[in-house]
Amino acid sequence: MKNIKALVLSSVLLALLAGCSTIEFSNTGAMSSNTEAYGYWHHNVAFSLYELSDPVNLNNCQSDEWSSLTVEKDIITAVAGVADIFLFVDVWDPWAVELGC
């Protein structure tokens, strides 16, 4: 039981040390007044050198144009990404993506 607690605590501490990051893109030419948003995770592997997920398709909006795109490393994706570290090798790196239409 001590080993499980130590593993969970060290994973949380590593996630907190990793920090969070947010990249926001906005389309100033978008004339859409809708606030429809599509959220999903983008998956990278092998120290983020290879993308498992397809690139974000900005044409997925039901309206005419996309209005915003946010790519974020939040606490949830940081903890999920730290959970797979084995002998200091980062295998999986998820990012939260939200497409606003």
N, CA, C and O atoms as a MOPAC input file, in Angstrom:
PM7 MOZYME 1SCF
protein

 N      0.82200 1    -1.18700 1     0.00000 1
 C      0.00000 1     0.00000 1     0.00000 1
 C      0.86900 1     1.25400 1     0.00000 1
 O      0.52000 1     2.25800 1    -0.62100 1
 N      2.01000 1     1.19200 1     0.70400 1
 C      2.91800 1     2.33500 1     0.73000 1
 C      3.46900 1     2.62800 1    -0.66900 1
 O      3.63900 1     3.78500 1    -1.05300 1
 N      3.74400 1     1.56000 1    -1.42000 1
 C      4.28300 1     1.74100 1    -2.76400 1
 C      3.27800 1     2.42600 1    -3.68100 1
 O      3.66100 1     3.25600 1    -4.50600 1
 N      2.00300 1     2.09100 1    -3.54900 1
 C      0.97300 1     2.70200 1    -4.38100 1
 C      0.82900 1     4.17800 1    -4.04000 1
 O      0.72300 1     5.02000 1    -4.93200 1
 N      0.82600 1     4.49200 1    -2.74200 1
 C      0.73100 1     5.89400 1    -2.32000 1
 C      1.93300 1     6.69100 1    -2.80900 1
 O      1.78400 1     7.82300 1    -3.26900 1
 N      3.11200 1     6.10900 1    -2.71200 1
 C      4.32500 1     6.79100 1    -3.16100 1
 C      4.30000 1     7.00900 1    -4.67100 1
 O      4.73400 1     8.05200 1    -5.15800 1
 N      3.79400 1     6.02800 1    -5.40600 1
 C      3.70500 1     6.15700 1    -6.86000 1
 C      2.72400 1     7.25000 1    -7.26100 1
 O      3.01400 1     8.05000 1    -8.15100 1
 N      1.56500 1     7.28800 1    -6.61000 1
 C      0.56700 1     8.31400 1    -6.91100 1
 C      1.10000 1     9.69100 1    -6.54500 1
 O      0.95200 1    10.63500 1    -7.32100 1
 N      1.70900 1     9.81900 1    -5.39100 1
 C      2.26200 1    11.09800 1    -4.95800 1
 C      3.37000 1    11.57400 1    -5.88700 1
 O      3.41500 1    12.75200 1    -6.24300 1
 N      4.25200 1    10.68400 1    -6.27900 1
 C      5.33700 1    11.08700 1    -7.18200 1
 C      4.79500 1    11.44800 1    -8.56200 1
 O      5.32400 1    12.35400 1    -9.20600 1
 N      3.76400 1    10.77000 1    -9.02500 1
 C      3.15700 1    11.11300 1   -10.31500 1
 C      2.52400 1    12.49900 1   -10.27600 1
 O      2.66500 1    13.27600 1   -11.22000 1
 N      1.83500 1    12.80500 1    -9.19600 1
 C      1.21500 1    14.12700 1    -9.06000 1
 C      2.28700 1    15.21100 1    -8.97800 1
 O      2.15300 1    16.26800 1    -9.59600 1
 N      3.34900 1    14.95100 1    -8.21700 1
 C      4.43100 1    15.93000 1    -8.11500 1
 C      5.12300 1    16.15000 1    -9.45100 1
 O      5.45500 1    17.28500 1    -9.79100 1
 N      5.34300 1    15.09500 1   -10.20600 1
 C      5.93900 1    15.24600 1   -11.53200 1
 C      5.02600 1    16.03400 1   -12.46900 1
 O      5.50200 1    16.83300 1   -13.27500 1
 N      3.72700 1    15.81200 1   -12.36400 1
 C      2.77600 1    16.55600 1   -13.19200 1
 C      2.79400 1    18.03200 1   -12.83500 1
 O      2.72700 1    18.88800 1   -13.71700 1
 N      2.88400 1    18.33500 1   -11.55100 1
 C      2.94100 1    19.72700 1   -11.13100 1
 C      4.23900 1    20.39700 1   -11.56000 1
 O      4.24500 1    21.58600 1   -11.88200 1
 N      5.32700 1    19.65600 1   -11.56800 1
 C      6.60000 1    20.20200 1   -12.01600 1
 C      6.63300 1    20.40400 1   -13.52600 1
 O      7.36100 1    21.26400 1   -14.02300 1
 N      5.85000 1    19.61700 1   -14.25500 1
 C      5.83600 1    19.72000 1   -15.71000 1
 C      5.24300 1    21.04000 1   -16.16100 1
 O      5.61700 1    21.56000 1   -17.21300 1
 N      4.32600 1    21.58900 1   -15.38500 1
 C      3.71400 1    22.86400 1   -15.73300 1
 C      2.59700 1    22.70300 1   -16.74200 1
 O      2.38700 1    21.62900 1   -17.30700 1
 N      1.89200 1    23.78800 1   -16.94900 1
 C      0.78800 1    23.80100 1   -17.89100 1
 C      1.10400 1    24.78700 1   -19.00500 1
 O      1.93300 1    25.68200 1   -18.84400 1
 N      0.44400 1    24.61400 1   -20.11500 1
 C      0.68800 1    25.46900 1   -21.26200 1
 C     -0.59800 1    25.63500 1   -22.04500 1
 O     -1.38700 1    24.69600 1   -22.15500 1
 N     -0.81100 1    26.81100 1   -22.58300 1
 C     -1.98600 1    27.07100 1   -23.40600 1
 C     -1.56700 1    27.86800 1   -24.63300 1
 O     -0.83900 1    28.85600 1   -24.52600 1
 N     -2.02800 1    27.43400 1   -25.79300 1
 C     -1.81400 1    28.16800 1   -27.04000 1
 C     -3.19100 1    28.46200 1   -27.60800 1
 O     -3.99000 1    27.54900 1   -27.81700 1
 N     -3.46800 1    29.72900 1   -27.85800 1
 C     -4.77400 1    30.12200 1   -28.37800 1
 C     -4.60900 1    30.79100 1   -29.73000 1
 O     -3.76400 1    31.66700 1   -29.91300 1
 N     -5.43100 1    30.36000 1   -30.66600 1
 C     -5.49700 1    30.97500 1   -31.98900 1
 C     -6.89900 1    31.53700 1   -32.16300 1
 O     -7.87400 1    30.89700 1   -31.76900 1
 N     -7.01200 1    32.71700 1   -32.74400 1
 C     -8.33900 1    33.27700 1   -33.00000 1
 C     -8.41300 1    33.75800 1   -34.44400 1
 O     -7.46000 1    34.31500 1   -34.98900 1
 N     -9.56900 1    33.52700 1   -35.03900 1
 C     -9.82400 1    33.94200 1   -36.41200 1
 C    -10.59700 1    35.25500 1   -36.35300 1
 O    -11.80600 1    35.26000 1   -36.12100 1
 N     -9.90300 1    36.35700 1   -36.56000 1
 C    -10.54900 1    37.66500 1   -36.45400 1
 C    -11.50300 1    37.91800 1   -37.60600 1
 O    -12.35300 1    38.80400 1   -37.51200 1
 N    -11.38700 1    37.16900 1   -38.68500 1
 C    -12.27100 1    37.35700 1   -39.83300 1
 C    -13.55100 1    36.54600 1   -39.74900 1
 O    -14.40800 1    36.66600 1   -40.62500 1
 N    -13.70400 1    35.72000 1   -38.71600 1
 C    -14.89800 1    34.88100 1   -38.59100 1
 C    -16.09800 1    35.73600 1   -38.24000 1
 O    -16.04400 1    36.54200 1   -37.31100 1
 N    -17.17300 1    35.56400 1   -38.97700 1
 C    -18.38500 1    36.34100 1   -38.76200 1
 C    -19.44300 1    35.54200 1   -38.01300 1
 O    -20.57300 1    36.00800 1   -37.87100 1
 N    -19.10600 1    34.36100 1   -37.53600 1
 C    -20.06900 1    33.49900 1   -36.86500 1
 C    -20.38600 1    34.02000 1   -35.46600 1
 O    -19.48600 1    34.43800 1   -34.73700 1
 N    -21.65400 1    33.99400 1   -35.09600 1
 C    -22.04800 1    34.41300 1   -33.75400 1
 C    -22.31800 1    33.20100 1   -32.85500 1
 O    -22.63200 1    33.36800 1   -31.67600 1
 N    -22.20200 1    32.00500 1   -33.38800 1
 C    -22.41600 1    30.79400 1   -32.59700 1
 C    -21.22000 1    30.55800 1   -31.67700 1
 O    -20.10200 1    30.97100 1   -31.98800 1
 N    -21.45100 1    29.91100 1   -30.57300 1
 C    -20.37700 1    29.57600 1   -29.64300 1
 C    -20.25500 1    28.07100 1   -29.49800 1
 O    -20.03500 1    27.56400 1   -28.39800 1
 N    -20.39500 1    27.37200 1   -30.57700 1
 C    -20.29500 1    25.91800 1   -30.59000 1
 C    -18.82800 1    25.52000 1   -30.42700 1
 O    -17.95700 1    26.09600 1   -31.07800 1
 N    -18.54800 1    24.54400 1   -29.56500 1
 C    -17.17400 1    24.11400 1   -29.33100 1
 C    -17.07300 1    22.60000 1   -29.41000 1
 O    -17.95400 1    21.87100 1   -28.95500 1
 N    -15.98300 1    22.15400 1   -29.99500 1
 C    -15.69100 1    20.72500 1   -30.09900 1
 C    -14.38500 1    20.46900 1   -29.35900 1
 O    -13.35500 1    21.05500 1   -29.69200 1
 N    -14.42600 1    19.60200 1   -28.36200 1
 C    -13.23600 1    19.31200 1   -27.57300 1
 C    -12.81500 1    17.86300 1   -27.71100 1
 O    -13.65400 1    16.96500 1   -27.77100 1
 N    -11.52300 1    17.64200 1   -27.76100 1
 C    -10.97900 1    16.29100 1   -27.81600 1
 C     -9.52100 1    16.33600 1   -27.38100 1
 O     -8.97100 1    17.41300 1   -27.14900 1
 N     -8.89900 1    15.17100 1   -27.27200 1
 C     -7.49400 1    15.08000 1   -26.92100 1
 C     -6.67200 1    14.80100 1   -28.17200 1
 O     -7.09600 1    14.06100 1   -29.05900 1
 N     -5.49800 1    15.40000 1   -28.22600 1
 C     -4.53600 1    15.15700 1   -29.30000 1
 C     -3.39800 1    14.34000 1   -28.68800 1
 O     -2.85400 1    14.72400 1   -27.65200 1
 N     -3.03400 1    13.22100 1   -29.31400 1
 C     -2.08400 1    12.27900 1   -28.72600 1
 C     -0.75200 1    12.28900 1   -29.46800 1
 O     -0.70400 1    12.15500 1   -30.69100 1
 N      0.32900 1    12.45200 1   -28.70500 1
 C      1.69300 1    12.34500 1   -29.21200 1
 C      2.38000 1    11.21400 1   -28.46200 1
 O      2.02200 1    10.91600 1   -27.32300 1
 N      3.36000 1    10.58600 1   -29.09200 1
 C      4.11700 1     9.51800 1   -28.44200 1
 C      5.60300 1     9.71900 1   -28.67700 1
 O      6.00700 1    10.53000 1   -29.51100 1
 N      6.41000 1     8.97500 1   -27.93700 1
 C      7.87100 1     8.96800 1   -28.08200 1
 C      8.45100 1    10.36800 1   -27.95900 1
 O      8.99300 1    10.91800 1   -28.91900 1
 N      8.33000 1    10.93800 1   -26.75900 1
 C      8.81900 1    12.29200 1   -26.48400 1
 C      8.19000 1    13.33000 1   -27.40200 1
 O      8.82900 1    14.32700 1   -27.73800 1
 N      6.95900 1    13.11100 1   -27.80700 1
 C      6.19500 1    14.01400 1   -28.69100 1
 C      6.83000 1    14.14400 1   -30.07800 1
 O      6.64700 1    15.15700 1   -30.75400 1
 N      7.56200 1    13.13700 1   -30.49100 1
 C      8.17100 1    13.16400 1   -31.81200 1
 C      7.24100 1    12.61400 1   -32.89200 1
 O      7.44500 1    12.87400 1   -34.07700 1
 N      6.21700 1    11.85100 1   -32.48600 1
 C      5.29900 1    11.24300 1   -33.43700 1
 C      3.85900 1    11.51800 1   -32.99200 1
 O      3.50900 1    11.30300 1   -31.83200 1
 N      3.03700 1    11.99100 1   -33.92000 1
 C      1.63600 1    12.28000 1   -33.62200 1
 C      0.76200 1    11.08700 1   -33.97900 1
 O      0.77800 1    10.61500 1   -35.11600 1
 N      0.00100 1    10.60200 1   -33.00600 1
 C     -0.96100 1     9.54100 1   -33.28100 1
 C     -2.26700 1    10.10600 1   -33.82700 1
 O     -2.92200 1     9.47700 1   -34.65800 1
 N     -2.64200 1    11.29700 1   -33.35800 1
 C     -3.88800 1    11.92900 1   -33.78400 1
 C     -3.69200 1    12.63800 1   -35.12200 1
 O     -2.59300 1    13.07200 1   -35.46600 1
 N     -4.78300 1    12.73800 1   -35.85200 1
 C     -4.75100 1    13.51200 1   -37.08900 1
 C     -4.63300 1    14.99400 1   -36.75400 1
 O     -5.01700 1    15.40900 1   -35.66100 1
 N     -4.10700 1    15.79800 1   -37.67800 1
 C     -4.07200 1    17.23900 1   -37.44300 1
 C     -5.48500 1    17.79200 1   -37.27100 1
 O     -6.45400 1    17.20900 1   -37.76000 1
 N     -5.59000 1    18.91400 1   -36.57800 1
 C     -6.88700 1    19.53400 1   -36.35500 1
 C     -7.43600 1    20.01700 1   -37.68900 1
 O     -6.77400 1    20.75900 1   -38.41400 1
 N     -8.65800 1    19.58700 1   -38.00500 1
 C     -9.30800 1    19.99800 1   -39.24100 1
 C    -10.23600 1    21.16800 1   -38.92500 1
 O    -11.27500 1    20.99200 1   -38.28900 1
 N     -9.85400 1    22.36000 1   -39.37300 1
 C    -10.64300 1    23.55500 1   -39.08500 1
 C    -11.94700 1    23.59200 1   -39.87000 1
 O    -12.80200 1    24.43700 1   -39.60300 1
 N    -12.11000 1    22.70300 1   -40.82100 1
 C    -13.34700 1    22.63000 1   -41.59100 1
 C    -14.40900 1    21.76400 1   -40.92300 1
 O    -15.46900 1    21.53800 1   -41.50800 1
 N    -14.15000 1    21.27300 1   -39.70900 1
 C    -15.13200 1    20.45400 1   -38.99400 1
 C    -16.28900 1    21.26500 1   -38.43700 1
 O    -17.26000 1    20.69200 1   -37.94400 1
 N    -16.20500 1    22.56800 1   -38.50500 1
 C    -17.27000 1    23.42500 1   -37.98500 1
 C    -18.51300 1    23.31100 1   -38.85900 1
 O    -18.42800 1    23.28300 1   -40.08700 1
 N    -19.66700 1    23.24700 1   -38.20200 1
 C    -20.92900 1    23.21300 1   -38.92700 1
 C    -21.26500 1    24.59000 1   -39.48700 1
 O    -21.94500 1    24.70400 1   -40.50700 1
 N    -20.78400 1    25.63700 1   -38.81300 1
 C    -21.01100 1    26.99000 1   -39.30600 1
 C    -19.99100 1    27.30600 1   -40.40600 1
 O    -19.24000 1    26.43200 1   -40.83900 1
 N    -19.97800 1    28.52800 1   -40.83700 1
 C    -19.12500 1    28.90800 1   -41.95400 1
 C    -17.63000 1    28.81200 1   -41.64800 1
 O    -16.87500 1    28.21700 1   -42.41800 1
 N    -17.20300 1    29.39500 1   -40.52900 1
 C    -15.78500 1    29.45700 1   -40.23400 1
 C    -15.51300 1    29.14900 1   -38.75900 1
 O    -16.40900 1    29.23800 1   -37.91800 1
 N    -14.28100 1    28.79100 1   -38.46500 1
 C    -13.85900 1    28.59400 1   -37.08500 1
 C    -13.55900 1    29.95500 1   -36.47600 1
 O    -13.11800 1    30.87100 1   -37.17200 1
 N    -13.79700 1    30.08500 1   -35.18100 1
 C    -13.53800 1    31.35900 1   -34.51800 1
 C    -12.35300 1    31.28600 1   -33.56000 1
 O    -11.65300 1    32.28000 1   -33.36800 1
 N    -12.12100 1    30.11900 1   -32.95600 1
 C    -10.98500 1    29.99100 1   -32.04700 1
 C    -10.50400 1    28.54600 1   -31.99000 1
 O    -11.25900 1    27.60600 1   -32.24000 1
 N     -9.24900 1    28.40100 1   -31.66100 1
 C     -8.63900 1    27.08800 1   -31.47100 1
 C     -7.73800 1    27.19500 1   -30.25000 1
 O     -6.85100 1    28.04600 1   -30.20300 1
 N     -7.96100 1    26.33600 1   -29.26400 1
 C     -7.16000 1    26.33800 1   -28.04400 1
 C     -6.51300 1    24.97000 1   -27.88000 1
 O     -7.19600 1    23.94600 1   -27.88100 1
 N     -5.19600 1    24.96100 1   -27.73900 1
 C     -4.42500 1    23.75100 1   -27.47500 1
 C     -3.82700 1    23.93400 1   -26.09200 1
 O     -3.10600 1    24.89900 1   -25.83900 1
 N     -4.13400 1    22.99100 1   -25.18600 1
 C     -3.79500 1    23.21900 1   -23.78900 1
 C     -3.23900 1    21.96700 1   -23.12400 1
 O     -3.72400 1    20.85600 1   -23.33900 1
 N     -2.21000 1    22.17700 1   -22.31000 1
 C     -1.71100 1    21.14200 1   -21.40500 1
 C     -2.18600 1    21.56300 1   -20.02000 1
 O     -1.57300 1    22.41000 1   -19.37100 1
 N     -3.29300 1    20.95900 1   -19.57500 1
 C     -3.85800 1    21.28700 1   -18.27300 1
 C     -3.46700 1    20.21200 1   -17.25800 1
 O     -2.71700 1    19.29100 1   -17.58300 1
 N     -3.96400 1    20.32900 1   -16.05600 1
 C     -3.57900 1    19.40000 1   -14.99600 1
 C     -4.03900 1    17.97500 1   -15.29700 1
 O     -3.36100 1    17.01600 1   -14.93000 1
 N     -5.18400 1    17.82900 1   -15.96100 1
 C     -5.69800 1    16.48900 1   -16.28000 1
 C     -4.81300 1    15.79500 1   -17.30600 1
 O     -4.44000 1    14.63600 1   -17.12200 1
 N     -4.47600 1    16.49300 1   -18.38100 1
 C     -3.61100 1    15.88300 1   -19.39800 1
 C     -2.18000 1    15.72600 1   -18.88800 1
 O     -1.46800 1    14.81700 1   -19.31600 1
 N     -1.75000 1    16.60600 1   -17.97600 1
 C     -0.40700 1    16.47100 1   -17.40300 1
 C     -0.30700 1    15.22100 1   -16.53300 1
 O      0.66800 1    14.47400 1   -16.61700 1
 N     -1.32300 1    14.99800 1   -15.69700 1
 C     -1.31700 1    13.79400 1   -14.85600 1
 C     -1.42500 1    12.54500 1   -15.72000 1
 O     -0.75000 1    11.55000 1   -15.45600 1
 N     -2.26100 1    12.58600 1   -16.74000 1
 C     -2.39700 1    11.43200 1   -17.63700 1
 C     -1.09100 1    11.15600 1   -18.37500 1
 O     -0.72200 1     9.99900 1   -18.57500 1
 N     -0.39800 1    12.20800 1   -18.77700 1
 C      0.86700 1    12.02600 1   -19.47800 1
 C      1.98500 1    11.53600 1   -18.58600 1
 O      2.87800 1    10.82600 1   -19.04900 1
 N      1.95500 1    11.90300 1   -17.31200 1
 C      2.98600 1    11.46600 1   -16.37100 1
 C      2.77600 1    10.01900 1   -15.97200 1
 O      3.73100 1     9.33500 1   -15.60200 1
 N      1.55800 1     9.54800 1   -16.04000 1
 C      1.23200 1     8.19600 1   -15.58800 1
 C      1.98400 1     7.11800 1   -16.35800 1
 O      2.13100 1     6.00100 1   -15.86100 1
 N      2.45800 1     7.42600 1   -17.54900 1
 C      3.11200 1     6.40100 1   -18.36700 1
 C      4.63900 1     6.48900 1   -18.35000 1
 O      5.30300 1     5.73600 1   -19.06200 1
 N      5.19600 1     7.38200 1   -17.56200 1
 C      6.65800 1     7.50800 1   -17.54400 1
 C      7.26200 1     6.26100 1   -16.90800 1
 O      6.91700 1     5.88700 1   -15.78800 1
 N      8.15600 1     5.63600 1   -17.63400 1
 C      8.81800 1     4.43000 1   -17.16200 1
 C     10.32100 1     4.63500 1   -17.31600 1
 O     10.82800 1     4.78300 1   -18.42800 1
 N     11.01600 1     4.64000 1   -16.20400 1
 C     12.46900 1     4.86700 1   -16.20400 1
 C     12.82700 1     6.16500 1   -16.93300 1
 O     13.77000 1     6.20800 1   -17.72300 1
 N     12.06100 1     7.21500 1   -16.65300 1
 C     12.26000 1     8.55800 1   -17.20000 1
 C     12.10900 1     8.62800 1   -18.71900 1
 O     12.69200 1     9.50300 1   -19.35900 1
 N     11.34200 1     7.72300 1   -19.29100 1
 C     11.04300 1     7.74800 1   -20.72400 1
 C      9.57200 1     8.12400 1   -20.88300 1
 O      8.69100 1     7.39500 1   -20.42900 1
 N      9.31100 1     9.24500 1   -21.51800 1
 C      7.94800 1     9.71100 1   -21.73800 1
 C      7.40700 1     9.05400 1   -23.00700 1
 O      7.85600 1     9.35100 1   -24.11300 1
 N      6.45000 1     8.17100 1   -22.83100 1
 C      5.91100 1     7.41700 1   -23.95500 1
 C      4.73600 1     8.14300 1   -24.59900 1
 O      4.64300 1     8.19600 1   -25.82500 1
 N      3.83900 1     8.70300 1   -23.78900 1
 C      2.57800 1     9.26600 1   -24.29700 1
 C      2.42200 1    10.68600 1   -23.78700 1
 O      2.66800 1    10.94700 1   -22.60900 1
 N      2.01500 1    11.61300 1   -24.65100 1
 C      1.86000 1    13.01000 1   -24.28200 1
 C      0.53300 1    13.54700 1   -24.83900 1
 O      0.48200 1    13.96500 1   -25.99600 1
 N     -0.54600 1    13.54400 1   -24.02800 1
 C     -1.82100 1    14.05000 1   -24.52000 1
 C     -1.94400 1    15.56100 1   -24.34100 1
 O     -1.38500 1    16.13000 1   -23.40400 1
 N     -2.68300 1    16.20800 1   -25.25000 1
 C     -3.00400 1    17.64600 1   -25.18600 1
 C     -4.50200 1    17.79200 1   -25.36800 1
 O     -5.11400 1    17.05900 1   -26.14500 1
 N     -5.09300 1    18.74100 1   -24.64900 1
 C     -6.52600 1    19.03800 1   -24.80100 1
 C     -6.68500 1    20.07100 1   -25.91000 1
 O     -6.01700 1    21.10500 1   -25.90200 1
 N     -7.57000 1    19.79200 1   -26.86200 1
 C     -7.80500 1    20.69800 1   -27.99100 1
 C     -9.28900 1    21.07000 1   -28.00000 1
 O    -10.15700 1    20.21100 1   -27.84800 1
 N     -9.56500 1    22.36400 1   -28.18000 1
 C    -10.94200 1    22.83100 1   -28.29100 1
 C    -11.06100 1    23.73900 1   -29.50400 1
 O    -10.36400 1    24.74700 1   -29.61500 1
 N    -11.95500 1    23.36600 1   -30.40600 1
 C    -12.21800 1    24.12900 1   -31.62400 1
 C    -13.53600 1    24.87300 1   -31.45400 1
 O    -14.58800 1    24.25400 1   -31.29900 1
 N    -13.47700 1    26.18200 1   -31.48200 1
 C    -14.68000 1    27.00700 1   -31.35000 1
 C    -15.18000 1    27.44700 1   -32.71300 1
 O    -14.41500 1    27.92500 1   -33.55100 1
 N    -16.46900 1    27.27800 1   -32.91600 1
 C    -17.07100 1    27.63700 1   -34.20300 1
 C    -18.06700 1    28.76800 1   -34.04300 1
 O    -18.67200 1    29.20200 1   -35.02300 1

